[in-house]
């Protein structure tokens, strides 16, 4: 029997921790979660965040960035996007992949006149524009499926944060695939529906015989907050979990020509090779080696060398 | 006793998977039920657990490699 767990938080880190907590600890039932985040960027578990977003712009503008536990690429969330999560049992012999989850969503959209259909493996589209991206996480005998539903989202807002650093990245990380997107609200015709109305409609579609809601206990919420702090908000998870990558750049810094090569492992500069006829290469290599490939960290370090403070801008 | 760890078939249609990350290193002890590595295929991240306890002896692929179902990924020296 499916049960509903509501999250009233708009904090992406907390909501990801709620998902994980339920997935790991509550194994006797099926669950539906509906959640909404304040504007943020969410990368897939095995993505190189440095290739996907501009980490300098993220830090300068204090944009929230999170890493989820499921696969796939980078997505934006805001309060016009409804996230849904379904947690249920998994059996590799009869696992349909995405179909059994997507078909439920597509059906409920079709029933309010939205001509939604499945595209590729795990997208839901209206025509050639995407309205829902989905991903999954499987462990032990359970599967967590989650997806976005773009109802009334600001589709352009965080796009400038996507431009990665000006340099050459190489890695075996999962890469994002950009899609054309559209909002469900633009396809409702005469039907009047706002975000809350849409959310309620989705919820009731899953529970035609009445909503069976479970409230998390204080103790459970406490554990979720601990998980949020221990994992989802940490630099080591958000940035450091990125697969190993290399970064190459050739440029001029204050009229000094340079050729830079970095190997970054677990978010830290493992190798640093700098070629330049006029910069103090050995000093700079020693300065950067072993440190986090993080704009704030590297800016502070570069400030230790005279007339070198702005060099960090060239690393992102 | 040495045992091979193969790329599992996670669904009826699966033919290849990407070894997304290693949770254990060569030489490290692995307990039954512990996660050895993760696969990512079509945005599904799956944790693959050890069926028996032992020590991870050899690995033939690194994170990011695409591997066919049933191909041998690693060798474990079982207790």
Interface residues (C-beta under 8 A of the other chain):
Chain A: X44 X45 X46 X69 X70 X71 X72 X73 X92 X93 X94 X95 X96 X97 X98 X121 X122 X134 X135 X136 X137 X138 X139 X140 X171 X172 X173 X174 X243 X244
Chain B: X8 X9 X10 X11 X12 X13 X18 X20 X21 X35 X38 X40 X41 X42 X43 X44 X45 X46 X47 X49 X62 X63 X64 X65
